[in-house]
Amino acid sequence: MGLTDEEAASVSSSLNILGGYMFENEELWVNQKKKKMGVHIQNKIRLALGSVKDHASIGKAMIYNHHDRKAFSDIEIAVLRATGHDNGPIGDKYMHEILFLVSNSPGSIPFLAERISRRLCKTRHRLVALKTLSLIHRLLRGGNRCFEQQLRSAHVSGHLQMSTNSFRKCSDPWSSFLRSYAAYLEERVGWAINQAGKLEPVMFNGLEFGCYEEKSVDMVFRKLPKCQAFIDRVLDCSPRDIVPVADSLAQAALVNTLKESFQVYIMLCDGIEILINMFFDLTRPARALACDILKRASRQSKELHDLYETCKRVMENKNLGYPNVQIITMDHVLALEQCSSFMSTSTSTTPPPLSDCLTTLGKESKKEGNGDNGSSSSQFSCTMETKISKVWVVFEEDDGELQVPMAMDIV
């Protein structure tokens, strides 16, 4: 049975539309293919030009190779090779070579710092800049304590500078990541690896603390702010699904940053625990400062939890041993702040029980938000049934000997 004229015209029109759509898609596909090929060719040209620049810089360093500065010239060549324009990560061979040359050349660390700073300052290539920053990071992690101290001194004296001014006006993800990573390393220089292999802040003009209470005060009011400044710099390096996440060198930089943040977060938790335990023994100005620290910790705990969850999703290395971040609720901080205000205004020498403050706060929260059954789960978001007694209690053991008497009994 044949088609009518109207049906034939409709089929012909449909075929013309389909043909035009296929032609447009094919043209679009060809244009995209040409664009990708153009970008690929541009990357190859940039890589070739970068290789030529590297060879020229290495040749210049060899020309200025004098007998009395041969070791310095070798250090400069090793830095140039480690931070080349190729797409590969920094080779362990160059790291070992740099550490060997520096350890056998007294007074060479300021020269090494100057060469690294010059390489970072002069380059306009993002990959070279990231490699140079990664080299600084690996030197901070891979040297001995003496090497770390001298590199830190070079930073204080201005020989080691982590300037990313060349990328300051750029708003692309690569440049943003470079600036955040450089700011993190600026903070990282103020930390050292102790004999146990753990990070700890370098406290200049530090005092030797004799008793437990003095050590606790040092931990809370000197080390806690350092930990929080470190965590802030880590939070700025969040991948946020940006381009560098797909790059192996950026992945390596993020992995080292995350591993170090795990150690600092554990130190932060220890400091927060000490701060809460000693809160009511502090003076009024100290309690105000403690509340500020706790408010900052509340914000950071939420952001750090989100950062680790994002990294678990986008990072290739899934087995980094992420810690379980305990989110500090602002309700707990407000309860402590309310208790502090009660202590300041009360004429009695005995502070109000913490449970009373939390009960009052809970009643106010229920009045403000009726019908809200949601509750935040954290180490602090629970009903506290703590009663503080000032009665001196002596505990006896089975054999009749007395334990050390305690001035406070917490039921």
TAFEN-V93379 format. One record per residue. N is the residue number from 1. RES is the residue in one letter. PSI is psi in whole degrees, 0 to 359 (999 if undefined). OMEGA is omega in degrees with one decimal (none if undefined). BURIAL is I if it has 9 or more other C-alpha atoms within 8 Angstrom, else O. Layout:
# TAFEN-V93379
<<N	RES	PSI	OMEGA	BURIAL> <N	RES	PSI	OMEGA	BURIAL>>
This chain:
# TAFEN-V93379
<<1	M	125	-174.8	O> <2	G	165	178.9	O> <3	L	146	173.9	O> <4	T	167	-179.6	O> <5	D	321	-179.6	O> <6	E	318	179.0	O> <7	E	319	178.6	O> <8	A	320	179.2	I> <9	A	323	178.5	O> <10	S	318	178.2	O> <11	V	317	-179.9	O> <12	S	320	179.1	O> <13	S	319	179.2	O> <14	S	319	179.1	O> <15	L	322	178.8	O> <16	N	318	179.0	O> <17	I	316	179.5	O> <18	L	319	178.9	O> <19	G	318	178.7	O> <20	G	321	178.2	O> <21	Y	316	178.7	O> <22	M	322	179.7	O> <23	F	317	178.7	O> <24	E	318	178.5	O> <25	N	319	178.7	O> <26	E	320	178.1	O> <27	E	319	177.9	O> <28	L	319	178.6	O> <29	W	318	179.4	O> <30	V	318	179.8	O> <31	N	318	177.7	O> <32	Q	321	178.5	O> <33	K	317	178.7	O> <34	K	321	-180.0	O> <35	K	316	178.2	O> <36	K	319	178.7	O> <37	M	322	178.5	O> <38	G	316	177.7	O> <39	V	319	179.4	O> <40	H	317	179.4	O> <41	I	319	178.0	O> <42	Q	319	178.5	O> <43	N	321	178.4	O> <44	K	320	179.3	O> <45	I	316	178.6	O> <46	R	320	179.6	O> <47	L	319	179.0	I> <48	A	316	178.3	O> <49	L	321	177.0	O> <50	G	321	177.4	I> <51	S	321	177.6	I> <52	V	318	178.3	O> <53	K	318	179.3	O> <54	D	315	179.6	I> <55	H	323	179.3	O> <56	A	318	179.3	O> <57	S	319	178.2	I> <58	I	319	177.8	I> <59	G	320	178.2	O> <60	K	320	178.8	O> <61	A	325	178.5	I> <62	M	326	179.9	I> <63	I	320	-179.3	O> <64	Y	21	-178.7	O> <65	N	99	176.6	I> <66	H	162	-177.3	O> <67	H	324	-178.2	O> <68	D	351	179.8	O> <69	R	26	-177.2	O> <70	K	318	-179.3	I> <71	A	320	178.7	O> <72	F	319	177.6	I> <73	S	320	177.7	I> <74	D	324	177.3	I> <75	I	315	179.7	I> <76	E	319	178.9	I> <77	I	319	179.2	I> <78	A	321	177.8	I> <79	V	317	179.7	I> <80	L	319	179.9	I> <81	R	325	-179.6	I> <82	A	332	-177.0	I> <83	T	39	-178.6	I> <84	G	174	-177.1	I> <85	H	0	179.9	I> <86	D	164	-175.1	O> <87	N	353	-176.4	O> <88	G	161	176.9	O> <89	P	173	178.5	O> <90	I	125	-178.4	I> <91	G	143	177.0	O> <92	D	332	179.7	O> <93	K	314	-178.8	O> <94	Y	325	176.9	I> <95	M	312	179.2	I> <96	H	323	179.9	O> <97	E	316	179.9	I> <98	I	313	-179.7	I> <99	L	322	179.1	I> <100	F	314	-178.0	O> <101	L	319	-178.5	I> <102	V	320	-178.8	I> <103	S	336	-180.0	O> <104	N	11	179.7	O> <105	S	93	-178.6	I> <106	P	137	178.7	O> <107	G	15	-175.5	O> <108	S	349	-176.4	I> <109	I	317	174.7	I> <110	P	323	177.2	I> <111	F	317	177.0	I> <112	L	316	-179.9	I> <113	A	320	179.2	I> <114	E	319	180.0	I> <115	R	319	179.0	I> <116	I	316	-179.9	I> <117	S	320	179.5	I> <118	R	320	178.8	O> <119	R	318	-179.0	I> <120	L	323	-176.3	I> <121	C	324	-173.7	I> <122	K	335	-174.1	O> <123	T	146	171.8	I> <124	R	5	-177.8	O> <125	H	124	-175.3	O> <126	R	322	-178.6	I> <127	L	319	178.2	O> <128	V	320	178.3	I> <129	A	317	179.6	I> <130	L	322	177.2	I> <131	K	320	-179.4	I> <132	T	318	176.5	I> <133	L	320	177.6	I> <134	S	326	176.8	I> <135	L	317	177.1	I> <136	I	316	-178.9	I> <137	H	316	-178.8	I> <138	R	326	176.7	O> <139	L	323	176.9	I> <140	L	330	-178.3	I> <141	R	333	-170.3	O> <142	G	346	-179.0	O> <143	G	173	176.2	I> <144	N	179	-175.3	O> <145	R	321	179.3	I> <146	C	317	178.6	O> <147	F	318	178.1	O> <148	E	315	-178.0	I> <149	Q	318	-179.7	O> <150	Q	323	177.4	I> <151	L	323	176.6	I> <152	R	319	177.4	I> <153	S	323	177.0	O> <154	A	327	177.5	I> <155	H	319	179.9	I> <156	V	322	-178.7	O> <157	S	350	178.1	O> <158	G	358	178.0	O> <159	H	324	178.8	I> <160	L	113	-179.8	I> <161	Q	133	-179.6	I> <162	M	64	-176.0	I> <163	S	131	175.3	O> <164	T	41	-178.7	I> <165	N	333	-179.2	O> <166	S	339	-176.7	I> <167	F	16	-175.3	I> <168	R	323	-176.6	I> <169	K	355	-179.3	O> <170	C	141	-177.9	O> <171	S	8	-178.9	O> <172	D	162	-177.7	O> <173	P	322	-179.9	I> <174	W	310	-177.2	I> <175	S	321	177.6	I> <176	S	318	178.5	I> <177	F	320	179.4	I> <178	L	317	179.5	I> <179	R	318	179.6	I> <180	S	320	-179.4	I> <181	Y	321	177.1	I> <182	A	320	177.4	I> <183	A	324	176.7	I> <184	Y	317	-179.1	I> <185	L	328	174.8	I> <186	E	320	177.2	I> <187	E	324	-176.2	I> <188	R	331	179.3	O> <189	V	333	179.5	I> <190	G	10	178.1	I> <191	W	151	-178.9	I> <192	A	157	176.7	I> <193	I	120	-178.0	I> <194	N	183	-176.5	I> <195	Q	337	178.0	O> <196	A	1	-179.8	O> <197	G	16	-179.0	O> <198	K	150	176.6	O> <199	L	142	174.0	I> <200	E	146	-178.9	I> <201	P	145	176.9	I> <202	V	115	-178.1	O> <203	M	106	179.3	O> <204	F	145	-178.9	O> <205	N	41	-178.2	O> <206	G	156	178.9	O> <207	L	153	174.6	O> <208	E	121	-177.1	O> <209	F	132	-174.3	O> <210	G	314	-174.3	O> <211	C	170	-175.8	O> <212	Y	319	-177.2	O> <213	E	318	179.8	O> <214	E	322	176.8	I> <215	K	324	179.2	I> <216	S	317	178.3	I> <217	V	319	177.8	I> <218	D	318	179.9	I> <219	M	319	-173.8	I> <220	V	309	-169.1	I> <221	F	356	175.2	O> <222	R	315	-176.0	I> <223	K	326	-179.5	I> <224	L	314	176.6	I> <225	P	325	176.2	I> <226	K	318	177.8	I> <227	C	318	-178.4	I> <228	Q	324	175.0	I> <229	A	321	177.8	I> <230	F	314	-179.3	I> <231	I	323	178.0	I> <232	D	319	179.0	I> <233	R	326	176.6	I> <234	V	318	-179.8	I> <235	L	328	178.0	I> <236	D	338	-179.4	O> <237	C	19	180.0	I> <238	S	134	-177.7	O> <239	P	320	179.4	I> <240	R	36	178.1	O> <241	D	36	-177.9	O> <242	I	175	-173.8	O> <243	V	315	-175.4	O> <244	P	341	-179.3	I> <245	V	330	-179.0	I> <246	A	354	-177.1	O> <247	D	136	-177.0	O> <248	S	324	-179.6	O> <249	L	318	176.7	I> <250	A	324	176.7	I> <251	Q	315	-179.7	I> <252	A	319	178.9	O> <253	A	317	179.6	I> <254	L	323	-179.7	I> <255	V	313	179.0	I> <256	N	321	178.5	O> <257	T	316	-179.6	I> <258	L	316	-179.7	I> <259	K	319	178.7	I> <260	E	327	178.5	I> <261	S	330	178.4	I> <262	F	315	-179.1	I> <263	Q	317	-178.5	I> <264	V	325	179.1	I> <265	Y	320	177.4	I> <266	I	318	176.9	O> <267	M	322	178.2	I> <268	L	317	178.5	I> <269	C	317	177.9	O> <270	D	318	179.8	O> <271	G	321	178.1	I> <272	I	320	178.8	I> <273	E	316	178.1	O> <274	I	319	-178.4	I> <275	L	318	-179.6	I> <276	I	321	-179.1	O> <277	N	328	-176.5	O> <278	M	10	-171.3	O> <279	F	313	-174.4	I> <280	F	354	175.6	O> <281	D	357	-177.1	O> <282	L	159	173.3	O> <283	T	168	-176.5	O> <284	R	313	177.3	O> <285	P	323	179.5	O> <286	A	324	177.3	O> <287	R	323	176.9	I> <288	A	317	176.8	I> <289	L	321	178.8	O> <290	A	320	178.2	I> <291	C	322	176.9	I> <292	D	319	178.1	O> <293	I	318	-178.9	I> <294	L	323	177.1	I> <295	K	318	177.5	I> <296	R	321	178.4	I> <297	A	325	177.8	I> <298	S	315	177.4	I> <299	R	316	-176.4	I> <300	Q	324	-177.8	I> <301	S	320	178.4	I> <302	K	314	-178.4	I> <303	E	323	179.7	I> <304	L	322	176.0	I> <305	H	315	179.5	I> <306	D	321	179.1	O> <307	L	313	-179.0	I> <308	Y	322	178.2	I> <309	E	320	177.4	O> <310	T	316	-179.7	I> <311	C	324	176.5	I> <312	K	328	-178.1	O> <313	R	316	-168.6	O> <314	V	341	-177.7	O> <315	M	145	178.8	I> <316	E	321	179.8	O> <317	N	105	-175.5	O> <318	K	343	-172.7	O> <319	N	63	-179.5	O> <320	L	353	-178.1	O> <321	G	50	-179.6	O> <322	Y	135	175.7	O> <323	P	159	176.4	O> <324	N	106	-175.7	O> <325	V	121	176.6	O> <326	Q	115	-177.1	O> <327	I	123	178.5	I> <328	I	120	-178.5	I> <329	T	148	178.8	I> <330	M	337	178.1	O> <331	D	320	-180.0	O> <332	H	320	179.6	I> <333	V	319	178.4	I> <334	L	325	177.6	O> <335	A	315	177.3	I> <336	L	321	179.1	I> <337	E	322	178.2	I> <338	Q	319	176.1	I> <339	C	321	179.5	I> <340	S	320	178.7	I> <341	S	324	176.0	O> <342	F	319	-179.9	I> <343	M	326	-176.8	I> <344	S	326	-175.9	O> <345	T	344	-177.0	O> <346	S	140	176.9	O> <347	T	343	179.6	O> <348	S	150	178.2	O> <349	T	345	-178.7	O> <350	T	124	-178.6	O> <351	P	153	178.6	I> <352	P	149	178.6	I> <353	P	143	179.6	I> <354	L	328	-179.5	I> <355	S	325	178.9	I> <356	D	319	179.1	O> <357	C	315	-178.4	I> <358	L	324	177.9	I> <359	T	316	178.4	O> <360	T	316	179.8	O> <361	L	321	-179.9	I> <362	G	321	178.6	O> <363	K	319	179.4	O> <364	E	321	-179.8	O> <365	S	322	-179.9	O> <366	K	323	179.0	O> <367	K	321	-177.9	O> <368	E	324	-175.2	O> <369	G	75	177.0	O> <370	N	142	177.7	O> <371	G	357	179.2	O> <372	D	105	-178.1	O> <373	N	359	-177.1	O> <374	G	144	178.2	O> <375	S	142	-179.7	O> <376	S	135	-179.6	O> <377	S	117	177.4	O> <378	S	179	-177.8	I> <379	Q	347	-178.2	O> <380	F	348	-174.4	O> <381	S	70	178.1	I> <382	C	158	177.5	O> <383	T	121	-175.1	O> <384	M	123	-179.9	O> <385	E	49	-175.7	O> <386	T	130	173.6	I> <387	K	127	-176.5	I> <388	I	126	-179.2	I> <389	S	141	178.8	O> <390	K	14	-178.1	O> <391	V	134	178.3	O> <392	W	122	-174.9	I> <393	V	136	176.7	I> <394	V	125	-179.6	I> <395	F	139	178.3	O> <396	E	142	175.9	O> <397	E	175	-176.9	O> <398	D	327	-176.5	O> <399	D	4	176.2	O> <400	G	350	-179.6	O> <401	E	153	-178.6	O> <402	L	142	172.2	O> <403	Q	177	178.0	O> <404	V	126	-179.1	O> <405	P	149	-177.5	O> <406	M	141	-177.2	O> <407	A	351	-177.1	O> <408	M	135	179.4	I> <409	D	118	-180.0	I> <410	I	117	-176.9	O> <411	V	999	none	O>>
